[in-house]
Amino acid sequence: MQDPLLTRANADTYLCFDFGYKKIGAAVGQTITATASPLQTIRSINQSPDWTIISKLILEWRPAGLVVGISRQADGSDNPITPRMLKFCRQLEGRYQLPVYQQDETLTTFEAKHLLFDEVNVNAGRLWEVQDQLAAQLILQTWLNDYKKDH
């Protein structure tokens, strides 16, 4: 019997994660519509991903693959957090047996903060709660746009 977490029912659905030490933003998107939507912010446990919540999301959405934003310096070299992001990618792949796609996330959190704070007037406390899921949405939207061009 196959593990229900590994059953891929939604071939056009992808989940995206914006990894951070304290929290991870999650978003969902579909290749058919090429649209992404924010899902939630997952608080980390002692700077480790909350695998229970991530497993619930994967079980609920049954994605064909996962997308993770990877942060690098302007010259392409690693940021201090890049190795942890890459480890998170390997952990996702190992736990869920799903393809994991890496997407450049340069400035997505900055862009998310700008959209929320300046344009939607979200207060600072609420901004902390939702900025990562919006960043995940922006990362996934970029990935979906590239996917649509290639397919």
CNS distance restraints for C-alpha pairs under 8 A (distance, minus, plus):
assign (resid   2 and name CA) (resid   6 and name CA) 7.00 0.50 0.50
assign (resid   2 and name CA) (resid   7 and name CA) 7.18 0.50 0.50
assign (resid   3 and name CA) (resid   7 and name CA) 6.92 0.50 0.50
assign (resid   4 and name CA) (resid  59 and name CA) 6.97 0.50 0.50
assign (resid   5 and name CA) (resid  55 and name CA) 7.30 0.50 0.50
assign (resid   5 and name CA) (resid  58 and name CA) 6.53 0.50 0.50
assign (resid   5 and name CA) (resid  59 and name CA) 5.15 0.50 0.50
assign (resid   5 and name CA) (resid  62 and name CA) 7.19 0.50 0.50
assign (resid   5 and name CA) (resid  96 and name CA) 6.74 0.50 0.50
assign (resid   6 and name CA) (resid  62 and name CA) 7.72 0.50 0.50
assign (resid   6 and name CA) (resid  96 and name CA) 6.11 0.50 0.50
assign (resid   6 and name CA) (resid  97 and name CA) 6.70 0.50 0.50
assign (resid   6 and name CA) (resid  98 and name CA) 7.60 0.50 0.50
assign (resid   7 and name CA) (resid  62 and name CA) 6.70 0.50 0.50
assign (resid   8 and name CA) (resid  62 and name CA) 5.35 0.50 0.50
assign (resid   8 and name CA) (resid  63 and name CA) 6.19 0.50 0.50
assign (resid   8 and name CA) (resid  64 and name CA) 5.84 0.50 0.50
assign (resid   9 and name CA) (resid  62 and name CA) 5.70 0.50 0.50
assign (resid   9 and name CA) (resid  63 and name CA) 7.26 0.50 0.50
assign (resid   9 and name CA) (resid  64 and name CA) 7.73 0.50 0.50
assign (resid  10 and name CA) (resid  61 and name CA) 7.32 0.50 0.50
assign (resid  10 and name CA) (resid  62 and name CA) 5.78 0.50 0.50
assign (resid  10 and name CA) (resid  63 and name CA) 5.59 0.50 0.50
assign (resid  10 and name CA) (resid  64 and name CA) 6.14 0.50 0.50
assign (resid  11 and name CA) (resid  63 and name CA) 6.67 0.50 0.50
assign (resid  11 and name CA) (resid  64 and name CA) 4.88 0.50 0.50
assign (resid  12 and name CA) (resid  30 and name CA) 5.22 0.50 0.50
assign (resid  12 and name CA) (resid  31 and name CA) 5.13 0.50 0.50
assign (resid  12 and name CA) (resid  32 and name CA) 6.33 0.50 0.50
assign (resid  12 and name CA) (resid  63 and name CA) 7.44 0.50 0.50
assign (resid  12 and name CA) (resid  64 and name CA) 6.48 0.50 0.50
assign (resid  13 and name CA) (resid  28 and name CA) 7.12 0.50 0.50
assign (resid  13 and name CA) (resid  29 and name CA) 5.73 0.50 0.50
assign (resid  13 and name CA) (resid  30 and name CA) 4.49 0.50 0.50
assign (resid  13 and name CA) (resid  31 and name CA) 6.58 0.50 0.50
assign (resid  13 and name CA) (resid  61 and name CA) 7.37 0.50 0.50
assign (resid  13 and name CA) (resid  62 and name CA) 7.50 0.50 0.50
assign (resid  13 and name CA) (resid  63 and name CA) 4.84 0.50 0.50
assign (resid  13 and name CA) (resid  64 and name CA) 5.80 0.50 0.50
assign (resid  13 and name CA) (resid  65 and name CA) 7.42 0.50 0.50
assign (resid  14 and name CA) (resid  28 and name CA) 5.80 0.50 0.50
assign (resid  14 and name CA) (resid  29 and name CA) 5.40 0.50 0.50
assign (resid  14 and name CA) (resid  30 and name CA) 6.20 0.50 0.50
assign (resid  14 and name CA) (resid  31 and name CA) 7.87 0.50 0.50
assign (resid  14 and name CA) (resid  63 and name CA) 4.87 0.50 0.50
assign (resid  14 and name CA) (resid  64 and name CA) 5.86 0.50 0.50
assign (resid  14 and name CA) (resid  65 and name CA) 5.21 0.50 0.50
assign (resid  14 and name CA) (resid  66 and name CA) 5.56 0.50 0.50
assign (resid  14 and name CA) (resid  67 and name CA) 7.08 0.50 0.50
assign (resid  15 and name CA) (resid  26 and name CA) 7.03 0.50 0.50
assign (resid  15 and name CA) (resid  27 and name CA) 5.74 0.50 0.50
assign (resid  15 and name CA) (resid  28 and name CA) 4.54 0.50 0.50
assign (resid  15 and name CA) (resid  29 and name CA) 6.50 0.50 0.50
assign (resid  15 and name CA) (resid  58 and name CA) 7.78 0.50 0.50
assign (resid  15 and name CA) (resid  61 and name CA) 7.92 0.50 0.50
assign (resid  15 and name CA) (resid  63 and name CA) 6.30 0.50 0.50
assign (resid  15 and name CA) (resid  65 and name CA) 6.80 0.50 0.50
assign (resid  15 and name CA) (resid  66 and name CA) 4.97 0.50 0.50
assign (resid  15 and name CA) (resid  67 and name CA) 6.17 0.50 0.50
assign (resid  15 and name CA) (resid 140 and name CA) 7.83 0.50 0.50
assign (resid  16 and name CA) (resid  25 and name CA) 7.98 0.50 0.50
assign (resid  16 and name CA) (resid  26 and name CA) 5.58 0.50 0.50
assign (resid  16 and name CA) (resid  27 and name CA) 5.10 0.50 0.50
assign (resid  16 and name CA) (resid  28 and name CA) 6.17 0.50 0.50
assign (resid  16 and name CA) (resid  66 and name CA) 5.65 0.50 0.50
assign (resid  16 and name CA) (resid  67 and name CA) 4.44 0.50 0.50
assign (resid  16 and name CA) (resid  68 and name CA) 5.58 0.50 0.50
assign (resid  16 and name CA) (resid  69 and name CA) 7.67 0.50 0.50
assign (resid  16 and name CA) (resid 136 and name CA) 5.85 0.50 0.50
assign (resid  16 and name CA) (resid 137 and name CA) 7.32 0.50 0.50
assign (resid  16 and name CA) (resid 139 and name CA) 7.44 0.50 0.50
assign (resid  16 and name CA) (resid 140 and name CA) 5.82 0.50 0.50
assign (resid  17 and name CA) (resid  24 and name CA) 6.29 0.50 0.50
assign (resid  17 and name CA) (resid  25 and name CA) 5.47 0.50 0.50
assign (resid  17 and name CA) (resid  26 and name CA) 4.70 0.50 0.50
assign (resid  17 and name CA) (resid  27 and name CA) 6.63 0.50 0.50
assign (resid  17 and name CA) (resid  66 and name CA) 7.78 0.50 0.50
assign (resid  17 and name CA) (resid  67 and name CA) 6.36 0.50 0.50
assign (resid  17 and name CA) (resid  68 and name CA) 4.95 0.50 0.50
assign (resid  17 and name CA) (resid  69 and name CA) 6.55 0.50 0.50
assign (resid  17 and name CA) (resid 133 and name CA) 8.00 0.50 0.50
assign (resid  17 and name CA) (resid 136 and name CA) 5.54 0.50 0.50
assign (resid  18 and name CA) (resid  24 and name CA) 5.34 0.50 0.50
assign (resid  18 and name CA) (resid  25 and name CA) 4.76 0.50 0.50
assign (resid  18 and name CA) (resid  26 and name CA) 6.47 0.50 0.50
assign (resid  18 and name CA) (resid  68 and name CA) 6.15 0.50 0.50
assign (resid  18 and name CA) (resid  69 and name CA) 5.41 0.50 0.50
assign (resid  18 and name CA) (resid 132 and name CA) 6.24 0.50 0.50
assign (resid  18 and name CA) (resid 133 and name CA) 7.22 0.50 0.50
assign (resid  18 and name CA) (resid 135 and name CA) 6.53 0.50 0.50
assign (resid  18 and name CA) (resid 136 and name CA) 4.88 0.50 0.50
assign (resid  18 and name CA) (resid 139 and name CA) 7.73 0.50 0.50
assign (resid  19 and name CA) (resid  23 and name CA) 6.90 0.50 0.50
assign (resid  19 and name CA) (resid  24 and name CA) 4.64 0.50 0.50
assign (resid  19 and name CA) (resid  25 and name CA) 6.67 0.50 0.50
assign (resid  19 and name CA) (resid  68 and name CA) 7.29 0.50 0.50
assign (resid  19 and name CA) (resid  69 and name CA) 7.01 0.50 0.50
assign (resid  19 and name CA) (resid  85 and name CA) 6.32 0.50 0.50
assign (resid  19 and name CA) (resid  88 and name CA) 7.82 0.50 0.50
assign (resid  20 and name CA) (resid  24 and name CA) 5.37 0.50 0.50
assign (resid  20 and name CA) (resid  85 and name CA) 7.96 0.50 0.50
assign (resid  21 and name CA) (resid  44 and name CA) 6.76 0.50 0.50
assign (resid  21 and name CA) (resid  47 and name CA) 4.92 0.50 0.50
assign (resid  21 and name CA) (resid  48 and name CA) 7.05 0.50 0.50
assign (resid  22 and name CA) (resid  43 and name CA) 6.09 0.50 0.50
assign (resid  22 and name CA) (resid  44 and name CA) 5.09 0.50 0.50
assign (resid  22 and name CA) (resid  45 and name CA) 7.70 0.50 0.50
assign (resid  22 and name CA) (resid  46 and name CA) 7.95 0.50 0.50
assign (resid  22 and name CA) (resid  47 and name CA) 5.68 0.50 0.50
assign (resid  23 and name CA) (resid  41 and name CA) 6.53 0.50 0.50
assign (resid  23 and name CA) (resid  42 and name CA) 5.41 0.50 0.50
assign (resid  23 and name CA) (resid  43 and name CA) 4.31 0.50 0.50
assign (resid  23 and name CA) (resid  44 and name CA) 5.02 0.50 0.50
assign (resid  23 and name CA) (resid  49 and name CA) 7.84 0.50 0.50
assign (resid  23 and name CA) (resid 132 and name CA) 7.59 0.50 0.50
assign (resid  24 and name CA) (resid  41 and name CA) 5.74 0.50 0.50
assign (resid  24 and name CA) (resid  42 and name CA) 5.01 0.50 0.50
assign (resid  24 and name CA) (resid  43 and name CA) 6.42 0.50 0.50
assign (resid  24 and name CA) (resid  44 and name CA) 7.05 0.50 0.50
assign (resid  24 and name CA) (resid  49 and name CA) 7.53 0.50 0.50
assign (resid  24 and name CA) (resid 132 and name CA) 6.42 0.50 0.50
assign (resid  24 and name CA) (resid 133 and name CA) 7.54 0.50 0.50
assign (resid  25 and name CA) (resid  39 and name CA) 7.78 0.50 0.50
assign (resid  25 and name CA) (resid  40 and name CA) 6.14 0.50 0.50
assign (resid  25 and name CA) (resid  41 and name CA) 4.56 0.50 0.50
assign (resid  25 and name CA) (resid  42 and name CA) 6.18 0.50 0.50
assign (resid  25 and name CA) (resid 130 and name CA) 7.86 0.50 0.50
assign (resid  25 and name CA) (resid 131 and name CA) 7.70 0.50 0.50
assign (resid  25 and name CA) (resid 132 and name CA) 4.19 0.50 0.50
assign (resid  25 and name CA) (resid 133 and name CA) 3.90 0.50 0.50
assign (resid  25 and name CA) (resid 134 and name CA) 7.29 0.50 0.50
assign (resid  25 and name CA) (resid 135 and name CA) 6.97 0.50 0.50
assign (resid  25 and name CA) (resid 136 and name CA) 5.51 0.50 0.50
assign (resid  26 and name CA) (resid  38 and name CA) 6.33 0.50 0.50
assign (resid  26 and name CA) (resid  39 and name CA) 5.37 0.50 0.50
assign (resid  26 and name CA) (resid  40 and name CA) 5.38 0.50 0.50
assign (resid  26 and name CA) (resid  41 and name CA) 6.11 0.50 0.50
assign (resid  26 and name CA) (resid  42 and name CA) 7.36 0.50 0.50
assign (resid  26 and name CA) (resid 132 and name CA) 7.40 0.50 0.50
assign (resid  26 and name CA) (resid 133 and name CA) 5.05 0.50 0.50
assign (resid  26 and name CA) (resid 136 and name CA) 5.57 0.50 0.50
assign (resid  26 and name CA) (resid 137 and name CA) 7.43 0.50 0.50
assign (resid  27 and name CA) (resid  36 and name CA) 6.70 0.50 0.50
assign (resid  27 and name CA) (resid  37 and name CA) 5.55 0.50 0.50
assign (resid  27 and name CA) (resid  38 and name CA) 4.24 0.50 0.50
assign (resid  27 and name CA) (resid  39 and name CA) 4.72 0.50 0.50
assign (resid  27 and name CA) (resid  40 and name CA) 7.04 0.50 0.50
assign (resid  27 and name CA) (resid 133 and name CA) 6.06 0.50 0.50
assign (resid  27 and name CA) (resid 134 and name CA) 7.61 0.50 0.50
assign (resid  27 and name CA) (resid 136 and name CA) 5.39 0.50 0.50
assign (resid  27 and name CA) (resid 137 and name CA) 5.12 0.50 0.50
assign (resid  27 and name CA) (resid 140 and name CA) 7.18 0.50 0.50
assign (resid  28 and name CA) (resid  36 and name CA) 5.55 0.50 0.50
assign (resid  28 and name CA) (resid  37 and name CA) 5.48 0.50 0.50
assign (resid  28 and name CA) (resid  38 and name CA) 6.46 0.50 0.50
assign (resid  28 and name CA) (resid  39 and name CA) 6.54 0.50 0.50
assign (resid  28 and name CA) (resid 137 and name CA) 7.26 0.50 0.50
assign (resid  28 and name CA) (resid 140 and name CA) 7.59 0.50 0.50
assign (resid  29 and name CA) (resid  34 and name CA) 6.96 0.50 0.50
assign (resid  29 and name CA) (resid  35 and name CA) 5.43 0.50 0.50
assign (resid  29 and name CA) (resid  36 and name CA) 3.97 0.50 0.50
assign (resid  29 and name CA) (resid  37 and name CA) 6.15 0.50 0.50
assign (resid  29 and name CA) (resid 140 and name CA) 6.95 0.50 0.50
assign (resid  29 and name CA) (resid 141 and name CA) 7.59 0.50 0.50
assign (resid  29 and name CA) (resid 144 and name CA) 7.73 0.50 0.50
assign (resid  30 and name CA) (resid  34 and name CA) 5.55 0.50 0.50
assign (resid  30 and name CA) (resid  35 and name CA) 5.93 0.50 0.50
assign (resid  30 and name CA) (resid  36 and name CA) 6.77 0.50 0.50
assign (resid  30 and name CA) (resid 144 and name CA) 7.73 0.50 0.50
assign (resid  31 and name CA) (resid  35 and name CA) 7.22 0.50 0.50
assign (resid  31 and name CA) (resid 144 and name CA) 6.26 0.50 0.50
assign (resid  31 and name CA) (resid 147 and name CA) 7.53 0.50 0.50
assign (resid  31 and name CA) (resid 148 and name CA) 7.08 0.50 0.50
assign (resid  34 and name CA) (resid 141 and name CA) 7.28 0.50 0.50
assign (resid  34 and name CA) (resid 144 and name CA) 5.47 0.50 0.50
assign (resid  34 and name CA) (resid 145 and name CA) 6.54 0.50 0.50
assign (resid  34 and name CA) (resid 148 and name CA) 7.03 0.50 0.50
assign (resid  35 and name CA) (resid 141 and name CA) 6.21 0.50 0.50
assign (resid  35 and name CA) (resid 144 and name CA) 7.13 0.50 0.50
assign (resid  36 and name CA) (resid 137 and name CA) 5.53 0.50 0.50
assign (resid  36 and name CA) (resid 138 and name CA) 7.65 0.50 0.50
assign (resid  36 and name CA) (resid 140 and name CA) 6.16 0.50 0.50
assign (resid  36 and name CA) (resid 141 and name CA) 5.39 0.50 0.50
assign (resid  36 and name CA) (resid 144 and name CA) 7.89 0.50 0.50
assign (resid  37 and name CA) (resid 134 and name CA) 7.94 0.50 0.50
assign (resid  37 and name CA) (resid 137 and name CA) 5.54 0.50 0.50
assign (resid  38 and name CA) (resid 133 and name CA) 5.12 0.50 0.50
assign (resid  38 and name CA) (resid 134 and name CA) 5.55 0.50 0.50
assign (resid  38 and name CA) (resid 136 and name CA) 6.86 0.50 0.50
assign (resid  38 and name CA) (resid 137 and name CA) 5.20 0.50 0.50
assign (resid  39 and name CA) (resid 133 and name CA) 6.28 0.50 0.50
assign (resid  40 and name CA) (resid 130 and name CA) 7.38 0.50 0.50
assign (resid  40 and name CA) (resid 133 and name CA) 5.58 0.50 0.50
assign (resid  41 and name CA) (resid 129 and name CA) 6.67 0.50 0.50
assign (resid  41 and name CA) (resid 130 and name CA) 6.49 0.50 0.50
assign (resid  41 and name CA) (resid 132 and name CA) 6.37 0.50 0.50
assign (resid  41 and name CA) (resid 133 and name CA) 5.59 0.50 0.50
assign (resid  42 and name CA) (resid  49 and name CA) 7.93 0.50 0.50
assign (resid  42 and name CA) (resid  50 and name CA) 6.96 0.50 0.50
assign (resid  42 and name CA) (resid  53 and name CA) 7.22 0.50 0.50
assign (resid  43 and name CA) (resid  49 and name CA) 7.59 0.50 0.50
assign (resid  43 and name CA) (resid  50 and name CA) 6.90 0.50 0.50
assign (resid  44 and name CA) (resid  48 and name CA) 5.29 0.50 0.50
assign (resid  44 and name CA) (resid  49 and name CA) 4.88 0.50 0.50
assign (resid  44 and name CA) (resid  50 and name CA) 5.48 0.50 0.50
assign (resid  45 and name CA) (resid  49 and name CA) 6.28 0.50 0.50
assign (resid  45 and name CA) (resid  50 and name CA) 6.04 0.50 0.50
assign (resid  50 and name CA) (resid  54 and name CA) 6.47 0.50 0.50
assign (resid  51 and name CA) (resid  55 and name CA) 5.82 0.50 0.50
assign (resid  52 and name CA) (resid  56 and name CA) 6.28 0.50 0.50
assign (resid  53 and name CA) (resid  57 and name CA) 6.31 0.50 0.50
assign (resid  54 and name CA) (resid  58 and name CA) 6.29 0.50 0.50
assign (resid  55 and name CA) (resid  59 and name CA) 6.05 0.50 0.50
assign (resid  56 and name CA) (resid  60 and name CA) 6.00 0.50 0.50
assign (resid  57 and name CA) (resid  61 and name CA) 6.01 0.50 0.50
assign (resid  57 and name CA) (resid  62 and name CA) 7.93 0.50 0.50
assign (resid  58 and name CA) (resid  62 and name CA) 5.22 0.50 0.50
assign (resid  58 and name CA) (resid  63 and name CA) 6.49 0.50 0.50
assign (resid  64 and name CA) (resid  98 and name CA) 6.93 0.50 0.50
assign (resid  64 and name CA) (resid  99 and name CA) 7.61 0.50 0.50
assign (resid  65 and name CA) (resid  98 and name CA) 5.37 0.50 0.50
assign (resid  65 and name CA) (resid  99 and name CA) 4.98 0.50 0.50
assign (resid  65 and name CA) (resid 100 and name CA) 5.97 0.50 0.50
assign (resid  65 and name CA) (resid 101 and name CA) 7.53 0.50 0.50
assign (resid  66 and name CA) (resid  98 and name CA) 6.89 0.50 0.50
assign (resid  66 and name CA) (resid  99 and name CA) 6.25 0.50 0.50
assign (resid  66 and name CA) (resid 100 and name CA) 4.72 0.50 0.50
assign (resid  66 and name CA) (resid 101 and name CA) 6.12 0.50 0.50
assign (resid  67 and name CA) (resid 100 and name CA) 5.60 0.50 0.50
assign (resid  67 and name CA) (resid 101 and name CA) 4.64 0.50 0.50
assign (resid  67 and name CA) (resid 102 and name CA) 5.77 0.50 0.50
assign (resid  67 and name CA) (resid 103 and name CA) 6.76 0.50 0.50
assign (resid  67 and name CA) (resid 140 and name CA) 6.79 0.50 0.50
assign (resid  67 and name CA) (resid 143 and name CA) 7.81 0.50 0.50
assign (resid  68 and name CA) (resid  85 and name CA) 7.86 0.50 0.50
assign (resid  68 and name CA) (resid  89 and name CA) 6.85 0.50 0.50
assign (resid  68 and name CA) (resid 100 and name CA) 7.11 0.50 0.50
assign (resid  68 and name CA) (resid 101 and name CA) 6.27 0.50 0.50
assign (resid  68 and name CA) (resid 102 and name CA) 5.08 0.50 0.50
assign (resid  68 and name CA) (resid 103 and name CA) 6.05 0.50 0.50
assign (resid  68 and name CA) (resid 139 and name CA) 7.88 0.50 0.50
assign (resid  69 and name CA) (resid  85 and name CA) 7.87 0.50 0.50
assign (resid  69 and name CA) (resid 102 and name CA) 5.94 0.50 0.50
assign (resid  69 and name CA) (resid 103 and name CA) 4.83 0.50 0.50
assign (resid  69 and name CA) (resid 104 and name CA) 5.63 0.50 0.50
assign (resid  69 and name CA) (resid 105 and name CA) 4.87 0.50 0.50
assign (resid  69 and name CA) (resid 136 and name CA) 7.36 0.50 0.50
assign (resid  69 and name CA) (resid 139 and name CA) 6.14 0.50 0.50
assign (resid  70 and name CA) (resid  82 and name CA) 6.51 0.50 0.50
assign (resid  70 and name CA) (resid  85 and name CA) 6.31 0.50 0.50
assign (resid  70 and name CA) (resid  86 and name CA) 7.56 0.50 0.50
assign (resid  70 and name CA) (resid 102 and name CA) 6.20 0.50 0.50
assign (resid  70 and name CA) (resid 103 and name CA) 5.80 0.50 0.50
assign (resid  70 and name CA) (resid 104 and name CA) 5.07 0.50 0.50
assign (resid  70 and name CA) (resid 105 and name CA) 5.44 0.50 0.50
assign (resid  70 and name CA) (resid 106 and name CA) 7.76 0.50 0.50
assign (resid  71 and name CA) (resid  78 and name CA) 7.38 0.50 0.50
assign (resid  71 and name CA) (resid  79 and name CA) 6.55 0.50 0.50
assign (resid  71 and name CA) (resid  81 and name CA) 7.49 0.50 0.50
assign (resid  71 and name CA) (resid  82 and name CA) 5.91 0.50 0.50
assign (resid  71 and name CA) (resid  85 and name CA) 7.98 0.50 0.50
assign (resid  71 and name CA) (resid 104 and name CA) 6.16 0.50 0.50
assign (resid  71 and name CA) (resid 105 and name CA) 5.40 0.50 0.50
assign (resid  71 and name CA) (resid 106 and name CA) 5.73 0.50 0.50
assign (resid  72 and name CA) (resid  76 and name CA) 5.61 0.50 0.50
assign (resid  72 and name CA) (resid  77 and name CA) 5.76 0.50 0.50
assign (resid  72 and name CA) (resid  78 and name CA) 4.83 0.50 0.50
assign (resid  72 and name CA) (resid  79 and name CA) 5.13 0.50 0.50
assign (resid  72 and name CA) (resid  82 and name CA) 6.60 0.50 0.50
assign (resid  72 and name CA) (resid 104 and name CA) 7.61 0.50 0.50
assign (resid  72 and name CA) (resid 106 and name CA) 6.92 0.50 0.50
assign (resid  73 and name CA) (resid  77 and name CA) 5.27 0.50 0.50
assign (resid  73 and name CA) (resid  78 and name CA) 5.96 0.50 0.50
assign (resid  73 and name CA) (resid  79 and name CA) 5.77 0.50 0.50
assign (resid  78 and name CA) (resid  82 and name CA) 5.46 0.50 0.50
assign (resid  78 and name CA) (resid  83 and name CA) 7.49 0.50 0.50
assign (resid  81 and name CA) (resid  85 and name CA) 6.38 0.50 0.50
assign (resid  82 and name CA) (resid  86 and name CA) 6.25 0.50 0.50
assign (resid  83 and name CA) (resid  87 and name CA) 6.17 0.50 0.50
assign (resid  84 and name CA) (resid  88 and name CA) 6.15 0.50 0.50
assign (resid  85 and name CA) (resid  89 and name CA) 6.36 0.50 0.50
assign (resid  86 and name CA) (resid  90 and name CA) 6.41 0.50 0.50
assign (resid  87 and name CA) (resid  91 and name CA) 6.16 0.50 0.50
assign (resid  88 and name CA) (resid  92 and name CA) 6.15 0.50 0.50
assign (resid  89 and name CA) (resid  93 and name CA) 6.24 0.50 0.50
assign (resid  89 and name CA) (resid 100 and name CA) 6.39 0.50 0.50
assign (resid  89 and name CA) (resid 102 and name CA) 7.90 0.50 0.50
assign (resid  90 and name CA) (resid  94 and name CA) 6.07 0.50 0.50
assign (resid  91 and name CA) (resid  95 and name CA) 5.95 0.50 0.50
assign (resid  92 and name CA) (resid  96 and name CA) 5.91 0.50 0.50
assign (resid  92 and name CA) (resid  97 and name CA) 7.62 0.50 0.50
assign (resid  92 and name CA) (resid  98 and name CA) 7.57 0.50 0.50
assign (resid  92 and name CA) (resid 100 and name CA) 7.27 0.50 0.50
assign (resid  93 and name CA) (resid  97 and name CA) 5.13 0.50 0.50
assign (resid  93 and name CA) (resid  98 and name CA) 5.48 0.50 0.50
assign (resid  93 and name CA) (resid  99 and name CA) 6.25 0.50 0.50
assign (resid  93 and name CA) (resid 100 and name CA) 6.09 0.50 0.50
assign (resid 103 and name CA) (resid 139 and name CA) 6.73 0.50 0.50
assign (resid 103 and name CA) (resid 140 and name CA) 7.97 0.50 0.50
assign (resid 103 and name CA) (resid 143 and name CA) 6.49 0.50 0.50
assign (resid 104 and name CA) (resid 139 and name CA) 7.48 0.50 0.50
assign (resid 105 and name CA) (resid 139 and name CA) 5.93 0.50 0.50
assign (resid 107 and name CA) (resid 111 and name CA) 5.98 0.50 0.50
assign (resid 108 and name CA) (resid 112 and name CA) 5.96 0.50 0.50
assign (resid 108 and name CA) (resid 135 and name CA) 5.18 0.50 0.50
assign (resid 108 and name CA) (resid 136 and name CA) 7.99 0.50 0.50
assign (resid 108 and name CA) (resid 138 and name CA) 6.48 0.50 0.50
assign (resid 108 and name CA) (resid 139 and name CA) 6.85 0.50 0.50
assign (resid 109 and name CA) (resid 113 and name CA) 6.10 0.50 0.50
assign (resid 109 and name CA) (resid 131 and name CA) 6.63 0.50 0.50
assign (resid 109 and name CA) (resid 132 and name CA) 6.60 0.50 0.50
assign (resid 109 and name CA) (resid 134 and name CA) 7.88 0.50 0.50
assign (resid 109 and name CA) (resid 135 and name CA) 5.10 0.50 0.50
assign (resid 110 and name CA) (resid 114 and name CA) 6.18 0.50 0.50
assign (resid 111 and name CA) (resid 115 and name CA) 6.15 0.50 0.50
assign (resid 111 and name CA) (resid 135 and name CA) 7.54 0.50 0.50
assign (resid 112 and name CA) (resid 116 and name CA) 6.13 0.50 0.50
assign (resid 112 and name CA) (resid 131 and name CA) 5.66 0.50 0.50
assign (resid 112 and name CA) (resid 132 and name CA) 7.65 0.50 0.50
assign (resid 112 and name CA) (resid 134 and name CA) 5.79 0.50 0.50
assign (resid 112 and name CA) (resid 135 and name CA) 5.43 0.50 0.50
assign (resid 112 and name CA) (resid 138 and name CA) 7.80 0.50 0.50
assign (resid 113 and name CA) (resid 117 and name CA) 5.68 0.50 0.50
assign (resid 113 and name CA) (resid 118 and name CA) 7.80 0.50 0.50
assign (resid 113 and name CA) (resid 127 and name CA) 6.99 0.50 0.50
assign (resid 113 and name CA) (resid 131 and name CA) 5.93 0.50 0.50
assign (resid 114 and name CA) (resid 118 and name CA) 5.36 0.50 0.50
assign (resid 114 and name CA) (resid 119 and name CA) 7.01 0.50 0.50
assign (resid 115 and name CA) (resid 119 and name CA) 5.10 0.50 0.50
assign (resid 115 and name CA) (resid 120 and name CA) 6.44 0.50 0.50
assign (resid 116 and name CA) (resid 120 and name CA) 4.92 0.50 0.50
assign (resid 116 and name CA) (resid 121 and name CA) 6.10 0.50 0.50
assign (resid 116 and name CA) (resid 122 and name CA) 5.46 0.50 0.50
assign (resid 116 and name CA) (resid 127 and name CA) 6.78 0.50 0.50
assign (resid 116 and name CA) (resid 131 and name CA) 7.43 0.50 0.50
assign (resid 117 and name CA) (resid 121 and name CA) 4.73 0.50 0.50
assign (resid 117 and name CA) (resid 122 and name CA) 4.97 0.50 0.50
assign (resid 117 and name CA) (resid 123 and name CA) 6.71 0.50 0.50
assign (resid 117 and name CA) (resid 124 and name CA) 7.52 0.50 0.50
assign (resid 117 and name CA) (resid 127 and name CA) 6.98 0.50 0.50
assign (resid 118 and name CA) (resid 122 and name CA) 7.80 0.50 0.50
assign (resid 122 and name CA) (resid 126 and name CA) 6.29 0.50 0.50
assign (resid 122 and name CA) (resid 127 and name CA) 5.94 0.50 0.50
assign (resid 123 and name CA) (resid 127 and name CA) 5.96 0.50 0.50
assign (resid 124 and name CA) (resid 128 and name CA) 6.36 0.50 0.50
assign (resid 125 and name CA) (resid 129 and name CA) 6.83 0.50 0.50
assign (resid 126 and name CA) (resid 130 and name CA) 6.41 0.50 0.50
assign (resid 127 and name CA) (resid 131 and name CA) 5.54 0.50 0.50
assign (resid 128 and name CA) (resid 132 and name CA) 7.87 0.50 0.50
assign (resid 130 and name CA) (resid 134 and name CA) 6.41 0.50 0.50
assign (resid 131 and name CA) (resid 135 and name CA) 6.08 0.50 0.50
assign (resid 132 and name CA) (resid 136 and name CA) 6.09 0.50 0.50
assign (resid 133 and name CA) (resid 137 and name CA) 6.21 0.50 0.50
assign (resid 134 and name CA) (resid 138 and name CA) 6.25 0.50 0.50
assign (resid 135 and name CA) (resid 139 and name CA) 6.17 0.50 0.50
assign (resid 136 and name CA) (resid 140 and name CA) 6.06 0.50 0.50
assign (resid 137 and name CA) (resid 141 and name CA) 5.96 0.50 0.50
assign (resid 138 and name CA) (resid 142 and name CA) 6.26 0.50 0.50
assign (resid 139 and name CA) (resid 143 and name CA) 6.36 0.50 0.50
assign (resid 140 and name CA) (resid 144 and name CA) 6.02 0.50 0.50
assign (resid 141 and name CA) (resid 145 and name CA) 6.11 0.50 0.50
assign (resid 142 and name CA) (resid 146 and name CA) 6.33 0.50 0.50
assign (resid 143 and name CA) (resid 147 and name CA) 6.06 0.50 0.50
assign (resid 144 and name CA) (resid 148 and name CA) 6.07 0.50 0.50
assign (resid 145 and name CA) (resid 149 and name CA) 6.47 0.50 0.50
assign (resid 146 and name CA) (resid 150 and name CA) 6.42 0.50 0.50
assign (resid 147 and name CA) (resid 151 and name CA) 6.19 0.50 0.50
